Amino acid sequence: MVLEDLSLAEAFYYNIVTMSTVGYGDIHPTTQASRMFAILLIILGGTTFLGVVANATELLIVRRESHTRKKKVNMVLGTFFSEIGYHLIDLFSGLDRNIEALRPSLMMDMGWKPQHFSKAKKTLSGHKFAIAITPEALADAHVFFMDKRQFLIDLIENPVLIEHERFSDVLLALFHLMDELNSRGNFAGLPQTDLNHISGDFNRAYERLSLQWIDYLDHLKTHYPYLFSLAARQNPFNPDASAIVTD
């Protein structure tokens, strides 16, 4: 504007066509000072302009890849809960001495909104998980883990789960519980101190698995309502749960 006596619109237009390397030539520097300024603008402004465009393009690609990874992670989570998760939550909740205080906040249906899931997560986070284990329950859990051991190992090796920190914590807690059970040949006659220790491992896995389950159902409700409908009907915290549609 100063060097060439241009209007704001003309000067802005000149800067953009120069920085973008288009250079129509309809506006060009006519003085030595303007040419020096144009050189500076080309070197600094052009590089910056191209950098902004490149960064914006990269951001779009990263977002798309992130969305794709998230979809793959939730597909794996769906397989996990169908194969193992629902059974384990049913097992853990059946041993929870405080389950009646937890159930009312987890009786979900198709009318649930984001605030309901937030409330459920808050309830789970504040819940006192208190699993009362018995030798029979330990034996049942051990048999189940042995049957699903290879499935869990395959999950650990799945590359799409590397960045999913919460689910990695769930798997770590489950593997630790499985190792604790494998380390004991006979569950009868275990001292109370050892039962208390194993109970703590059960509670850890129970808490992390339940929170992951709520996160997963929150995702289903938003993106896949038909999958959420079945998951809600199979709610392991609901003693009357049934996949059969009655109304």
ABEGO torsion letter per residue (X at the ends): XAAAGBBAAAAAAAAAAAAAGAGAGABBBABAAAAAAAAAAAAAAAAAAAAAAAAAAAAAAAAAAAAAAAAAAAAAAAAAAAAAAAAAAAAAAAABAAAAAAAAAABBBAABBAAAAAAAAAAAAABBBBBBBBAAAAAAAAAAAAAAAAAAAAAAABAAAAABAAAAAAAAAAAAAAAAAAABABABGBBAAAAAAAAAAAAAAAAAAAAAAAAAAAAAAAABAAAAAAAAAABAABAABBABBAX
